[in-house]
Amino acid sequence: MKIIWSPLAIDRASEIAEYISLDNPTAATKWINDIFEKVLILKSSPKTGRTVPEINRKEIREIIFGNYRIIYRIAKLNISILTVRHTKQILPIDEIMA
């Protein structure tokens, strides 16, 4: 399976890393490396994550990475990373249903 990061997911991850880097640039770099590493497990186990409660559709799932939700969609040939959100943030449905 191929993993495709949406522009929104890349933007969200970049924003989070920028925020972390304000206090600790080394931690920000590690966070980015770790999130990409975490997503790689989806190649072999795409159903590892739970269905997103707000949507309840079996193809839209999430894995938790620290305090963040990595939300993705499973398709036949690929996995699309849709967005990355803090667990305390409300998930705008339009971010994942576009």
Backbone hydrogen bonds, N-H to C=O, Kabsch-Sander energy under -0.5 kcal/mol:
donor,donor_aa,acceptor,acceptor_aa,energy
2,K,77,L,-1.7
4,I,2,K,-0.5
4,I,79,I,-3.1
6,S,4,I,-0.5
6,S,81,I,-2.4
10,I,6,S,-2.3
11,D,7,P,-2.6
12,R,8,L,-2.8
13,A,9,A,-2.5
14,S,10,I,-2.4
15,E,11,D,-2.6
16,I,12,R,-2.4
17,A,13,A,-2.4
18,E,14,S,-2.5
19,Y,15,E,-2.1
20,I,16,I,-2.4
21,S,17,A,-2.4
22,L,18,E,-0.8
22,L,19,Y,-0.8
23,D,19,Y,-0.5
23,D,20,I,-1.3
24,N,20,I,-2.5
28,A,24,N,-1.9
29,T,25,P,-2.0
30,K,26,T,-2.2
31,W,27,A,-2.7
32,I,28,A,-2.2
33,N,29,T,-2.3
34,D,30,K,-2.9
35,I,31,W,-2.4
36,F,32,I,-2.0
37,E,33,N,-1.9
38,K,34,D,-2.6
39,V,35,I,-2.0
40,L,36,F,-1.1
41,I,37,E,-0.5
41,I,38,K,-1.1
42,L,39,V,-2.0
43,K,40,L,-1.5
44,S,40,L,-0.5
44,S,41,I,-0.6
45,S,41,I,-1.9
48,T,45,S,-1.9
50,R,62,E,-1.4
52,V,60,I,-1.7
55,I,52,V,-1.5
56,N,52,V,-3.4
60,I,57,R,-1.6
61,R,59,E,-0.6
61,R,72,Y,-2.8
62,E,50,R,-2.3
63,I,70,I,-2.0
65,F,68,Y,-3.1
68,Y,65,F,-1.7
69,R,85,R,-3.6
70,I,63,I,-3.0
70,I,68,Y,-0.5
71,I,69,R,-0.7
71,I,83,T,-2.5
72,Y,61,R,-2.9
73,R,80,S,-2.5
74,I,59,E,-2.9
75,A,73,R,-0.5
75,A,78,N,-2.6
79,I,2,K,-3.0
80,S,73,R,-2.5
81,I,4,I,-3.1
81,I,79,I,-0.6
82,L,71,I,-2.7
82,L,80,S,-0.8
83,T,71,I,-1.4
85,R,69,R,-2.1
87,T,67,N,-3.1
89,Q,86,H,-1.7
93,I,91,L,-0.5
95,E,92,P,-1.9
96,I,92,P,-0.5
96,I,93,I,-1.4
97,M,93,I,-1.5
98,A,94,D,-0.5
